[in-house]
Amino acid sequence: MMQQSPDISVVIPAKDEIVAIGPLVEGIQKALKGRSFEVIVVDDGSTDGMAVKLDELCARLPWLQTLRNDVSVGQSAAIRRGVRAARGALIVTLDGDGQNPPDQIPLLIAPFERNDPASPALGLVQGQRVKRQDTFAKRYASRFANGLRGALLKDRVRDSGCGLKAFRRAAYNDLPWFDHIHRFMAAMMLREGWDVKTVDVTHCERNGGQSKYNNLRRGLVGIPDLLGAAWLIHRKGPPRYR
């Protein structure tokens, strides 16, 4: 007999986060107590033994499942695989390193649960980090990149790189696919006619693994993506009807 689909699917892209993953999924359980949910961890080619740790967690947490990529495909592709496997109509994402506190998840899903008739087309609630626990160089680079992105895409989001997001699965399935789309979700949601809200969220020091990008690499991959996203918005065509 097939189990009833949960209301919320939490998707976590993770690579070499063996230290952080246990406390993270247990924190999600506390944050979503009383709600119908599942957690999907997409192990993106970890080499630190995290797969064994995830098997141990799955053995005692029936709402947890894992997907494993033998070769790392990157954050956006890992999220995409998790969303495709998810059964909930509402998707929540957060990073696997513990920097996105799971106790912030209720803040993200609250606008959807309010069922505000004035926002029937709400597609995405984007977290925006306050008091970031990153180096000055990383914060400065992120501020510059977000300013440039906002000026070009006009998505009204000051922190599109925050991993804490909540969105309708149907809205996500509307979006054009390209690598690194997780940094342009707000702009792409607006492109497809969905509403976007932002919520301030807290931020913690890294609890495991290491950053997958330095500032130079982030900038090099970001420029073509930014130009591509701007082109997609320019070529969006007529609005879709739901």
N, C-alpha and C positions, 0 to 999 in steps of 0.2 A: 504493500500500500504506500503510495507516494505521500511524503510529508507535505504539509501545507507550506506554501512559500512564505518566507519571512517578509515583514514590512520594510526592513532596512538591511542592506548588504554593505558591510565595511570592507573595503579593498585596500590592502597594504602592499605596495611594491617594496621589496626588501632585498638587499644584497650585502652579505657579510655582516649581519646585525645580530649575531648569536647572543650577545650580551643584553641587548635591548628588547628582543622580541617577546620573551616570556612576560616581563612586567607590562609590556605594551598591551598584549592581548588580554591579560587579566584586568588591566585598567579599563579596557573597552567593555568588558563584562560588567564592571561596576557602573560605568557611565550609562549603560543601556539597560540596567536592571528594570524589569517590568515591561520591557518592550520586546517585540518579536524581531530577532535579528540573526544574522550569520556573519562570520568573519572569514574572509578569503585572503590568505597571504600568498603572494606571488613571489616565490624565491627565484630571483633573477640571476641564476648562475653562481650562487655562493660557493666559496671554497673554504669557509672557516668552520664547517661542521654544522651549519645551521639547519640543514635538512634533517639531521638526526634529532636535533632539539625540537623541530616542528613536528616530527613523528611522535615524539613523547607527549607534546602538548595535545595533539589531535586525539591521542588514545584516551585522554581524560576530559576533553572539552568537546562535546558532541556538536556544538555550533561552529566549530573551527574546521576549515579545510585548507589544504595547500595545493598550489600548482607550482611546478618546477620547470624553469627554463634551463636546459643543459648548457646553453651559451647565453651570456648576458645580452639582452636586447634593448635595455634602457628603460627609463621610468615610464615614459608615455606608452610604449608597447606593452610593458608589464601591466599597467593599469588597464589597458584595453583588453588584455586577456582576462583579467579579473572581472571586469564589467561584463564581458561576454558569458562568463560562467555564473554570474550573480543571478539570484532569483528575485531579489527585492525590487520594488518599483522605485525606491529611493536609495541612492548610492552615496556612501561617505568614503572619502579617501583621506589618508594621512601617511606621513613618511614612517619608515620602519626603524629610524634611529633614535626614537624617543624624544625628539625635539618638539613634536606636536603633541601636547598633552591630551590624552583621550577624554579628560573631564570637560573639554571644550565642545565635544560632539553635540550635546543637547542644545548649545547655542546655535549651531549650524542647522539643526533640523527643526528648531522652533518655528521659523517662518513658514515652513511647509505644513506643520501641524496646526498652525492657527487657521489655515484654510481661508485666508483673507480673500473675500470675493473681489476686492479691488485688484488683486494680483493673480488672476487665474492662470496666467502663463508663466509663473515663476519657474525658471529652469535651473538656476544655480545660486547657491549661497557661498560666497568666496570668503574664506578667512583672511584676515589681515593682521600680521604679527605686530604686537607692541612690546617694547623693551626686549628686542631681539638679543639672544645670547650667542652672537657671532662676533668674529673679529671686526675691528673698525674697517679694515680693507674690504671685507665681504659686504658689510652693511653699506659702505659708500658705493661700491660697485653695483649693488642691488638697487640702491636709491637712484643712481644715474640711469640704469637700464629701465627701471620702471617709469621714470620720468620721460625717457625717450619713447618708450612703448606707448605710454598714455597720450603723448602729444601726437603720435602718428595714428594710433588705432582708436583713440577717444573712447576707451572702454570704462572710464571712471573708476578704475581699480588701482590702488597705490601699491599693492603687493601681490601680483599675480603668481609669484613663485611659491606662495605658501601652500604646503601640501594639504592643509585642512580645507576640504571642500565638501559640500553636499549638493547633489544634483539628481534630477529625475533621469532614470535610465532611458526613457523615451527621448528626452532632450539630448542626451549624449549621443544616442543613435542617429540623431539628425545631423551631427557635426561632420564636416569633411575630415578625413584622416590625414595626418602628417606627423612625422616624428617631432617630439618636443611640444606637441599640442597642449600638454598639461600646463604650460606657461602662458597659453593664449586662450584658455577656456572661456573667460568672460567675453572676450572679443568675438569668439566664434559663436557663443550662445546668442549674443546680441545680433550677430549677422543672420541667424536663423529665426529671429523674431521672438526669442525667449527673454523674459525679464531676468535681471541679475541684481542681487542684493549683496552687501558686504557686512561682515561682522568682525569686530576686533576680538582677537584671541591671544592667549598668552603663549610664551615660547620658552623652552628649556634648553639647558646645555645638552650637547650630544651625549647619548648614553651608550653608544657602541658604533662600530664601524668607522668609516671616515668619509669625508665629503667626496662625491664622485666627480666634482668639477673644481678646478682652480679658477681664479678670476679671468685669466687669459682664455682658457678653454671655453668657459661659459660665454665670454664675449664672441669668440670665433664662431661657435655654433648658433649664437643668438641672432647675429646680424642677418644671415640668410633667412632664418625663420621669421624674423620681424618683417622683412620685405615681402616674404611669401604670404604672411598673414594679411598684410596691407593689400596685396594684390587680390586675395580671396574676397576681402570686404568690398573692394572696388568692383569686383565681378560677381556680386552676390545674386543678381537677377531679381525676379519678382518675389514677394513674400510667400511663404508657405502657409497653407491652411490646415488646421487640425480639426 
